[in-house]
Amino acid sequence: MLEQAFEALKTYDYGVDRHVLDPIDEAVVSTHNDPAARKDLESRLVAVLPSNAPRDARDYVCRQLRTIGTAASVPALEALLPDPDLSHMARYALERIPASQAGEALERQLRKLNGQLKIGVISSLGTRGQGVSLLKPLLQDSDEAVARAAAIALGRIASADASKALASAKPRPALAAVFADASMSCAEKLLATGHTKEAKATYELLLKSNPPELIRRAADRGLKAC
């Protein structure tokens, strides 16, 4: 059954009965405690990515690699990041693969990509909670969408370094509220994780920046909590 499913995967496309791939789904579950079998399954899935299989087939593979992917999956997934049709699903997998190589692949491509593909990678780095030093200069990027994405990603990372990066930047007026919201996210996480000193400093900087009313009220409450 698994052999038949992989054969079907080679030509799997929108409109084909999704159940033909059920044996692969089942193998993802059944190999959970069988490292050798899971490694073989991963290898077979990865082999589909550089092939001429339809987009839906490769989307499916990325979804499965999000669950079972290891460092071995990273090169094939990274190769898809510049592809407008497949970049999103490749990032979807890389965001969840715990191996450090997955994050390194995103950081490499951040330096190479532009436009929406770059913005997508910025978002994925925020999801993984890494790349502060690379995101910091993007806060001043000439592309407003890139600067916005960088601020949001840093707010998602919400570390002391992320908070400092936001505090050191001077947002253009159109992004002031976005930066303030990201700084608030940092302050709240820092406070929740016991980094009271860093949280207090972030709240104080927020209040000095004349933030929107909702942010001001939240920062006042946070400062009192410190």
GURO-573290 format. One line per 8 residues: number of its first residue (from 1); for each residue x, y, z of N, C-alpha, C. Coordinates in steps of 0.02 Angstrom, whole numbers, padded with zeros to 5 digits. Layout:
NUM) X Y Z X Y Z X Y Z  ...
This chain:
1) 00041 -00061 00000 00000 00000 00000 00043 00064 00000  00097 00063 00040 00140 00121 00042 00174 00134 -00025  00194 00079 -00058 00225 00086 -00124 00176 00118 -00174  00115 00097 -00171 00064 00124 -00216 00052 00198 -00201  00054 00215 -00137 00043 00285 -00118 00099 00330 -00145  00160 00307 -00140 00216 00346 -00166 00214 00351 -00242  00190 00299 -00274 00182 00301 -00346 00129 00353 -00365  00075 00354 -00326 00021 00402 -00338 00045 00474 -00325
9) 00090 00481 -00277 00115 00547 -00259 00152 00580 -00317  00182 00541 -00359 00221 00568 -00416 00178 00610 -00462  00114 00595 -00465 00069 00632 -00510 00010 00663 -00472  00014 00664 -00406 -00041 00689 -00366 -00053 00763 -00379  -00116 00780 -00393 -00133 00849 -00409 -00204 00862 -00384  -00221 00926 -00383 -00287 00947 -00360 -00341 00909 -00399  -00389 00883 -00363 -00444 00846 -00394 -00436 00771 -00389  -00376 00748 -00375 -00365 00676 -00366 -00389 00656 -00296
17) -00415 00597 -00290 -00440 00572 -00226 -00384 00575 -00174  -00393 00616 -00122 -00343 00626 -00070 -00326 00561 -00033  -00373 00514 -00032 -00363 00452 00006 -00308 00408 -00023  -00287 00421 -00084 -00233 00380 -00113 -00168 00389 -00074  -00164 00444 -00036 -00103 00458 00003 -00110 00436 00076  -00166 00407 00094 -00176 00386 00164 -00120 00342 00192  -00094 00295 00153 -00040 00253 00180 00022 00293 00202  00035 00349 00169 00091 00391 00190 00074 00426 00255
25) 00012 00451 00260 -00010 00481 00323 -00003 00431 00381  -00023 00370 00368 -00021 00319 00419 00051 00302 00438  00096 00303 00388 00166 00288 00402 00198 00343 00444  00177 00405 00434 00203 00460 00475 00187 00448 00548  00129 00421 00562 00109 00406 00631 00143 00343 00656  00142 00291 00616 00166 00225 00639 00242 00223 00649  00279 00267 00616 00352 00266 00623 00377 00310 00680  00332 00336 00719 00350 00383 00771 00406 00356 00817
33) 00401 00292 00834 00451 00262 00879 00498 00214 00842  00504 00224 00777 00548 00181 00737 00595 00226 00696  00650 00248 00724 00695 00295 00691 00717 00274 00621  00732 00211 00612 00755 00187 00547 00700 00194 00495  00640 00173 00513 00584 00177 00466 00566 00249 00451  00570 00292 00501 00554 00362 00491 00606 00396 00447  00669 00378 00456 00722 00406 00414 00711 00386 00341  00692 00324 00330 00679 00302 00262 00619 00339 00232
41) 00567 00348 00273 00508 00384 00250 00525 00456 00233  00564 00487 00274 00586 00556 00261 00624 00560 00196  00669 00514 00185 00710 00514 00124 00667 00508 00062  00616 00465 00066 00572 00455 00008 00530 00518 -00006  00510 00551 00047 00471 00612 00038 00515 00668 00010  00575 00676 00037 00620 00728 00014 00636 00720 -00060  00641 00659 -00083 00658 00646 -00153 00606 00674 -00202  00546 00686 -00177 00492 00713 -00220 00502 00787 -00233
49) 00533 00823 -00187 00537 00896 -00192 00574 00921 -00253  00632 00894 -00272 00666 00919 -00332 00641 00887 -00397  00591 00844 -00392 00566 00810 -00452 00518 00855 -00490  00490 00828 -00543 00440 00866 -00581 00370 00849 -00559  00362 00826 -00498 00296 00812 -00470 00255 00876 -00469  00189 00871 -00474 00147 00931 -00473 00154 00970 -00408  00134 01033 -00410 00139 01076 -00351 00102 01046 -00292  00043 01019 -00301 00005 00992 -00246 00041 00933 -00213
57) 00077 00895 -00253 00115 00839 -00225 00170 00865 -00180  00204 00917 -00202 00259 00944 -00163 00233 00983 -00102  00175 01015 -00109 00143 01045 -00050 00130 00992 00003  00104 00936 -00020 00090 00881 00026 00153 00858 00062  00207 00851 00025 00271 00830 00054 00294 00880 00108  00288 00944 00093 00309 00994 00142 00268 00988 00207  00204 00974 00200 00162 00965 00259 00186 00906 00302  00205 00852 00268 00228 00794 00305 00297 00807 00336
65) 00339 00843 00301 00405 00857 00328 00401 00905 00387  00349 00943 00391 00339 00985 00449 00334 00943 00513  00309 00882 00504 00301 00836 00561 00363 00792 00572  00391 00765 00518 00445 00717 00527 00513 00742 00502  00515 00802 00476 00577 00828 00447 00633 00836 00497  00694 00823 00474 00755 00832 00513 00803 00875 00471  00865 00879 00494 00915 00916 00456 00922 00889 00385  00907 00825 00376 00914 00795 00310 00865 00825 00259
73) 00810 00854 00283 00761 00883 00238 00777 00955 00218  00821 00986 00255 00832 01058 00248 00857 01079 00179  00908 01047 00150 00932 01070 00084 00877 01072 00031  00837 01020 00028 00784 01019 -00023 00731 01072 -00010  00715 01084 00054 00667 01135 00071 00695 01205 00057  00758 01215 00074 00789 01281 00061 00788 01297 -00014  00798 01246 -00055 00799 01257 -00127 00732 01283 -00154  00679 01272 -00115 00612 01294 -00137 00597 01366 -00114
81) 00635 01394 -00069 00619 01460 -00042 00617 01515 -00095  00657 01513 -00148 00652 01565 -00199 00595 01554 -00249  00559 01498 -00242 00506 01481 -00289 00440 01512 -00265  00412 01560 -00302 00350 01594 -00279 00293 01546 -00265  00291 01490 -00301 00236 01443 -00292 00245 01396 -00232  00307 01385 -00212 00320 01334 -00161 00353 01362 -00099  00373 01425 -00100 00409 01454 -00044 00369 01451 00021  00305 01466 00016 00263 01467 00077 00263 01399 00112
89) 00254 01346 00074 00250 01280 00105 00318 01257 00129  00371 01276 00095 00438 01259 00118 00452 01293 00185  00431 01356 00191 00439 01392 00254 00397 01359 00308  00338 01337 00290 00293 01303 00337 00328 01244 00369  00366 01208 00330 00403 01150 00356 00463 01173 00397  00502 01220 00370 00563 01242 00404 00549 01275 00471  00491 01306 00478 00474 01338 00541 00471 01287 00599  00452 01225 00582 00441 01176 00635 00496 01125 00642
97) 00541 01120 00595 00596 01072 00601 00644 01098 00655  00654 01059 00708 00694 01084 00764 00768 01092 00751  00795 01059 00700 00867 01062 00687 00888 01134 00672  00946 01152 00698 00971 01220 00688 00981 01236 00614  00993 01184 00574 01004 01195 00502 00943 01227 00469  00884 01215 00496 00823 01245 00467 00824 01320 00475  00842 01343 00534 00847 01415 00546 00903 01446 00505  00958 01411 00499 01015 01437 00460 00995 01445 00387
105) 00955 01399 00362 00932 01404 00292 00890 01466 00282  00846 01480 00329 00804 01541 00324 00848 01603 00328  00898 01603 00371 00941 01661 00377 00981 01672 00313  01004 01618 00282 01041 01625 00218 00997 01656 00165  00935 01631 00161 00891 01655 00108 00866 01726 00121  00865 01746 00184 00845 01814 00200 00891 01864 00165  00954 01846 00160 01004 01891 00129 00997 01892 00052  00962 01844 00025 00960 01837 -00048 00893 01857 -00079
113) 00839 01850 -00042 00773 01860 -00070 00749 01932 -00064  00699 01948 -00103 00670 02015 -00102 00594 02010 -00104  00563 02067 -00092 00490 02071 -00097 00454 02024 -00050  00399 01996 -00075 00357 01954 -00033 00392 01891 -00008  00439 01865 -00047 00475 01806 -00025 00518 01823 00036  00549 01881 00035 00589 01903 00092 00546 01914 00152  00488 01945 00142 00442 01957 00197 00419 01891 00228  00409 01841 00187 00390 01776 00212 00444 01746 00256
121) 00506 01752 00235 00562 01725 00274 00568 01763 00340  00558 01828 00338 00560 01868 00399 00508 01841 00449  00448 01829 00424 00395 01802 00467 00415 01734 00497  00446 01692 00456 00466 01625 00480 00520 01630 00533  00566 01677 00526 00617 01686 00577 00585 01709 00643  00534 01751 00637 00497 01771 00697 00464 01712 00730  00435 01668 00690 00403 01609 00716 00453 01563 00751  00513 01557 00722 00565 01516 00753 00599 01550 00812
129) 00589 01616 00818 00619 01652 00874 00693 01664 00867  00715 01678 00806 00786 01688 00795 00799 01742 00743  00863 01762 00738 00883 01808 00685 00878 01881 00704  00880 01898 00769 00874 01968 00789 00925 02012 00755  00988 01990 00752 01041 02032 00723 01029 02045 00649  00996 01999 00615 00981 02009 00544 00918 02051 00534  00872 02046 00581 00809 02083 00575 00817 02156 00594  00863 02170 00640 00871 02238 00665 00882 02289 00609
137) 00930 02280 00563 00940 02330 00511 00880 02337 00463  00839 02284 00460 00781 02287 00415 00726 02333 00442  00731 02352 00505 00683 02400 00532 00686 02467 00497  00744 02481 00465 00753 02544 00429 00752 02532 00353  00729 02475 00332 00730 02459 00260 00689 02509 00220  00711 02522 00160 00675 02570 00117 00606 02544 00097  00598 02478 00098 00534 02448 00083 00493 02446 00148  00440 02485 00150 00401 02490 00212 00373 02423 00233
145) 00354 02381 00186 00326 02315 00203 00379 02271 00237  00441 02277 00216 00495 02240 00248 00507 02264 00319  00508 02330 00328 00518 02359 00395 00461 02338 00441  00400 02338 00415 00342 02317 00455 00350 02244 00476  00367 02202 00428 00375 02131 00442 00429 02118 00494  00484 02156 00489 00539 02148 00537 00517 02166 00607  00479 02221 00613 00455 02242 00679 00408 02190 00708  00363 02164 00668 00316 02113 00692 00353 02050 00713
153) 00403 02030 00674 00442 01970 00690 00479 01980 00757  00508 02038 00767 00544 02051 00830 00495 02051 00889  00436 02076 00878 00385 02073 00930 00366 02002 00947  00367 01959 00897 00352 01888 00908 00409 01853 00945  00470 01872 00928 00528 01843 00963 00528 01866 01036  00516 01930 01046 00504 01958 01112 00558 01943 01164  00620 01943 01143 00676 01933 01189 00703 02002 01209  00750 02002 01257 00781 02065 01277 00816 02097 01217
161) 00851 02057 01177 00886 02083 01119 00837 02111 01067  00780 02078 01059 00729 02102 01012 00702 02168 01035  00691 02174 01101 00666 02236 01129 00715 02293 01118  00780 02279 01128 00832 02330 01118 00835 02351 01044  00827 02303 00999 00829 02318 00928 00773 02366 00909  00714 02354 00936 00657 02397 00921 00667 02466 00953  00694 02467 01013 00704 02530 01048 00755 02575 01013  00804 02544 00980 00857 02582 00947 00837 02609 00879
169) 00781 02585 00853 00759 02605 00786 00714 02666 00789  00714 02704 00736 00669 02762 00731 00620 02749 00674  00560 02726 00692 00512 02708 00640 00486 02768 00602  00473 02759 00538 00439 02812 00501 00369 02819 00530  00338 02877 00524 00273 02890 00556 00220 02836 00541  00220 02811 00480 00169 02763 00461 00175 02697 00499  00234 02684 00527 00246 02621 00562 00253 02629 00637  00242 02689 00662 00252 02701 00734 00208 02655 00776
177) 00146 02646 00757 00101 02604 00796 00122 02530 00793  00147 02509 00735 00171 02440 00728 00230 02427 00773  00277 02474 00775 00336 02468 00817 00316 02468 00891  00269 02511 00908 00247 02515 00978 00214 02450 00999  00174 02422 00955 00141 02359 00971 00192 02302 00979  00243 02302 00937 00295 02251 00942 00334 02259 01007  00349 02321 01025 00385 02333 01089 00342 02311 01148  00277 02323 01143 00232 02301 01196 00233 02225 01203
185) 00234 02190 01147 00237 02117 01150 00301 02094 01185  00356 02128 01170 00420 02113 01204 00414 02124 01279  00388 02182 01298 00383 02198 01369 00340 02148 01406  00285 02129 01376 00239 02082 01409 00272 02013 01419  00308 01991 01368 00341 01926 01375 00398 01929 01425  00436 01984 01423 00491 01992 01470 00465 01992 01542  00410 02026 01553 00381 02028 01620 00356 01959 01640  00323 01925 01594 00295 01859 01609 00349 01807 01623
193) 00409 01817 01595 00463 01769 01605 00512 01790 01660  00493 01841 01698 00533 01861 01755 00589 01910 01742  00592 01937 01680 00644 01986 01664 00616 02057 01678  00605 02069 01742 00570 02130 01762 00608 02193 01743  00673 02193 01752 00714 02252 01737 00708 02271 01664  00715 02221 01619 00710 02234 01547 00639 02256 01528  00589 02224 01560 00520 02243 01545 00507 02315 01566  00531 02334 01625 00521 02402 01650 00552 02453 01602
201) 00612 02439 01579 00645 02485 01533 00606 02492 01468  00578 02437 01445 00539 02439 01382 00475 02478 01391  00440 02467 01447 00379 02505 01460 00394 02580 01465  00448 02598 01498 00465 02668 01506 00480 02701 01439  00516 02665 01396 00531 02692 01329 00467 02700 01288  00422 02652 01295 00358 02657 01260 00320 02719 01280  00317 02732 01345 00279 02789 01369 00310 02856 01347  00376 02856 01337 00410 02917 01314 00399 02930 01240
209) 00377 02879 01204 00370 02885 01131 00301 02910 01108  00260 02931 01157 00193 02955 01141 00154 02904 01100  00144 02843 01127 00112 02789 01089 00036 02800 01084  00002 02760 01043 -00071 02763 01041 -00101 02751 01110  -00162 02774 01120 -00192 02772 01187 -00195 02702 01216  -00214 02653 01176 -00218 02584 01202 -00150 02559 01225  -00099 02575 01187 -00031 02554 01206 -00010 02590 01269  -00026 02654 01274 -00007 02693 01333 -00038 02663 01396
217) -00102 02646 01392 -00136 02617 01450 -00105 02550 01469  -00091 02510 01419 -00061 02444 01432 00009 02452 01462  00047 02501 01437 00114 02512 01463 00111 02537 01535  00062 02579 01550 00053 02602 01619 00040 02543 01666  -00004 02499 01644 -00020 02441 01685 00041 02396 01694  00078 02387 01639 00138 02345 01642 00191 02374 01688  00199 02441 01685 00249 02473 01727 00231 02465 01801  00168 02470 01817 00146 02460 01886 00158 02387 01907
225) 00148 02341 01861 00160 02270 01877 00234 02256 01890  00277 02297 01861 00348 02288 01872 00368 02307 01943
